[in-house]
Amino acid sequence: MLIKLYNLISFIGWVIILLLNLINHPNILVIQIVQSIAILDVLFAFFKIIKTNYLIAFIQILSRYFIVWGPFYFGNVPHLVIRLLSSFWALSDSVRYLYYYDTTNLLVKTIRYNLFWILYPLGIIFEV
């Protein structure tokens, strides 16, 4: 039940970020909060509550922490880059958390396992 609630909250958080970006109003604080709760992915994996490798989850989370609590926080990132990068994150993570919330939905599963082909490379380019 805790995992389902966490996945639902994370899904909603990323959808809010995406909606804010669509109206051209990315909110760094919201991005920081939603991204920061992702540390629970690492903890859940470490305690074997989910079947993810905790080291891989930690590295992924740490790289985003560096961005949202470094350049985003200090404000030396162009508005367009923040908007695009957080939109790529929001699209990929909202689908991922929605899939984890309900793994029986075949449409969400198909989108989850195909959308990353586009979004992950774009995200990496903008992270660099």
Secondary structure, DSSP 8 states (H G I E B T S, - for coil): -HHHHHHHHHHHHHHHHHHHHHTT---HHHHHHHHHTTHHHHHHHHTTSSSS-HHHHHHHHHHHHHHHTTHHHHT-S-HHHHHHHHHHHHHHHHHHHHHHH-TT-HHHHHHHHHHHHHHHHHHHHHH-
